[in-house]
Amino acid sequence: MATLLVIHSSPNLQQSHTRALAARYVSQWQARHPEGRVIERDLALAPPPHLDMATIGAFYTPEAERGADAKAAIALSDALIAELLAADEVVIGAPMHNFSVPSALKAWIDHICRVGVTFRYTEQGPQGLLGDKRAVLISARGGNYGSGSPASGMNHQDTYLRTVMSFIGITEVDTINAEGVASGEAGLDEAQSQIDRLHAA
C-alpha cells in the first residue's frame, strides 16, 4: 500500500497557498492511489520544540544505553522519523519566511536528521539512508525569487530543502513554486499547473 506523508508548516490555517496546493496534490495522488494511505503532520498546530542538550545527548547515546529520560527526550524525534520511514513519498508545504522556511519546519528537520537513523558518516562523508523515497517541495513566496530573477540569490528556501532531502538520501525531488503571490494569481495558477503536470506524467 502506497503511503504519502504531508508536512504542513504554514501558520496561516485559513488562507495558506501552500496548504491549498498540498491539498490539490493530495487529491490527485489519492485518485492515482485509491488504496493508499495519507499521513498529515501539521507543524503549525503542533510545532516540534527546538533541540536542547538533553535531546542532542540522547541522539548520540547508543540505544542500549539510553535510560528513561533519554528515551523520553527523543520520543518525538522517533515518532517523526517513523512517519517518514513509513512513507513512499513526502510532500512538504513551506511558505517563504525571511528568505527561508518557517521555524517549525526547521525544527522538524532538526528532529528527523539523525545520525545512524536517517544518515550515517562514512569515509567518503555523510550518506543518506532514505534513498527509496520521493519528495515534492511546495513553496509560496510573496515576491519573485525564482531562477533568473534579481532576488534569486536571496532564495534560501528551495536550496535548503533540497540539500536536506539529499542529506538524508532522498534525491528524487520535485519543486512546486508559487512565485509572486502578493502581486496576483499568476504564480498560484502556474503552481497548480505544475502539480497537474506531475500527476499527468
C-alpha positions in Angstrom: 0.0 0.0 0.0 1.5 3.4 -1.0 1.9 5.9 1.7 2.1 9.7 1.4 3.4 11.9 4.2 2.3 15.5 4.1 4.1 18.1 6.2 2.3 21.4 6.6 4.3 24.3 8.0 2.3 27.5 7.2 1.0 29.2 10.3 -1.9 30.5 8.2 -4.6 27.9 8.8 -7.3 29.6 6.6 -5.8 31.2 3.6 -2.5 29.4 3.0 -1.4 29.0 -0.5 0.9 26.0 0.4 -1.9 24.3 2.2 -4.2 24.7 -0.8 -1.6 23.5 -3.2 -0.8 20.5 -0.9 -4.5 19.6 -0.8 -4.6 19.7 -4.6 -1.6 17.4 -4.8 -3.1 15.0 -2.2 -6.4 14.9 -4.1 -4.7 13.9 -7.3 -2.4 11.4 -5.5 -5.4 9.7 -3.9 -7.0 9.4 -7.3 -4.0 7.6 -8.6 -3.6 5.5 -5.3 -7.2 4.8 -4.2 -6.0 2.2 -1.7 -3.1 4.5 -0.5 -2.7 6.0 3.0 -2.1 9.7 3.7 -0.4 10.8 6.9 -0.6 14.5 7.7 1.7 16.3 10.1 0.7 19.9 10.9 3.7 21.7 12.3 1.7 24.9 12.9 -0.8 23.1 15.2 1.9 21.1 17.0 5.3 22.7 16.4 8.3 20.5 17.4 10.4 22.0 20.1 13.9 23.3 19.4 16.6 20.8 20.2 18.1 21.1 23.6 21.2 19.4 25.1 19.1 16.5 26.6 17.8 15.6 23.2 21.1 16.0 21.4 22.8 14.0 24.1 20.2 11.2 23.7 20.7 11.2 19.9 24.4 10.3 20.4 23.8 7.8 23.2 23.8 4.2 22.0 20.3 2.8 22.1 21.2 0.1 24.6 22.5 2.7 27.0 19.5 5.1 26.9 17.7 5.5 30.2 14.1 6.6 30.7 15.0 10.3 30.5 16.9 9.8 27.2 14.1 7.8 25.7 11.6 10.5 26.6 13.8 13.2 25.2 13.9 11.6 21.7 10.3 10.2 21.7 9.0 12.9 19.4 12.0 12.5 17.1 11.4 8.8 16.9 7.7 9.4 16.1 8.5 11.9 13.3 11.1 9.6 11.8 8.7 6.7 12.0 6.2 8.7 9.9 9.0 9.5 7.4 10.2 5.9 7.2 6.6 4.6 6.6 6.1 6.9 3.6 6.9 6.2 0.0 6.6 9.9 -0.8 6.7 13.1 1.3 5.2 16.4 0.4 6.5 19.5 2.3 4.4 22.7 2.1 6.5 25.7 3.1 5.8 29.4 2.7 8.9 31.6 2.5 9.7 33.3 5.8 12.6 35.8 5.7 14.2 34.1 2.7 14.0 30.6 4.1 11.4 28.2 5.8 9.2 28.6 8.8 11.0 27.9 12.1 8.6 25.0 12.9 9.8 23.3 9.7 13.4 23.9 10.6 12.7 22.2 14.0 11.1 19.2 12.2 14.2 18.9 10.1 16.4 19.0 13.2 14.4 16.1 14.7 14.5 13.9 11.6 18.2 14.4 10.7 19.5 11.7 13.0 23.0 10.1 12.6 22.7 6.3 12.4 19.0 6.6 11.6 18.4 8.8 8.6 22.1 9.3 7.6 25.5 7.9 8.6 29.0 9.1 8.4 31.4 7.2 6.1 35.0 7.7 4.9 33.5 9.4 1.9 31.4 11.8 4.0 27.7 11.7 5.1 25.5 9.2 3.4 21.7 9.4 3.4 19.7 6.3 4.3 16.3 7.1 2.8 17.1 6.7 -0.9 13.9 4.7 -1.7 11.6 7.8 -1.3 10.5 10.7 -3.3 9.9 14.3 -2.2 7.7 17.1 -3.5 8.5 20.6 -2.2 5.7 23.1 -2.4 6.6 26.7 -1.7 4.8 30.0 -1.9 6.5 33.4 -2.0 5.2 36.9 -1.9 7.9 38.1 -4.4 9.7 36.5 -7.2 12.8 34.6 -6.1 13.0 32.1 -8.9 16.0 31.4 -11.1 16.9 34.4 -13.2 15.1 36.9 -11.0 17.1 39.8 -9.4 16.2 38.3 -5.9 17.1 34.7 -6.7 20.3 35.0 -4.6 18.1 35.6 -1.5 16.2 32.3 -2.0 17.5 30.0 0.7 14.2 28.1 0.7 14.4 25.7 -2.3 18.2 25.2 -2.0 17.9 24.4 1.8 15.1 21.9 1.4 16.8 20.2 -1.5 20.0 20.0 0.5 18.2 18.4 3.5 16.5 15.9 1.3 19.7 14.9 -0.4 21.5 14.7 3.0 19.0 12.0 4.2 19.2 10.2 0.8 16.2 11.5 -1.0 17.4 12.6 -4.4 14.2 12.2 -6.4 12.8 15.7 -5.7 10.3 17.9 -7.5 9.7 21.5 -6.6 6.4 23.4 -7.0 6.9 27.1 -6.7 4.1 29.7 -6.4 6.1 32.9 -7.2 4.9 36.5 -6.6 1.6 35.6 -5.0 1.5 39.1 -3.4 1.1 40.6 -6.9 -1.7 38.3 -8.2 -2.8 34.9 -9.1 -0.4 34.1 -11.9 2.1 32.4 -9.7 -0.5 30.3 -8.0 -2.0 29.3 -11.3 1.4 28.2 -12.5 2.0 26.2 -9.4 -1.4 24.4 -9.8 -0.4 23.6 -13.4 2.9 22.2 -12.2 1.0 19.8 -9.9 -1.3 18.8 -12.7 1.7 18.1 -15.0 3.4 16.0 -12.3 0.4 13.7 -12.0 -0.1 13.6 -15.7 3.4 12.3 -16.3 
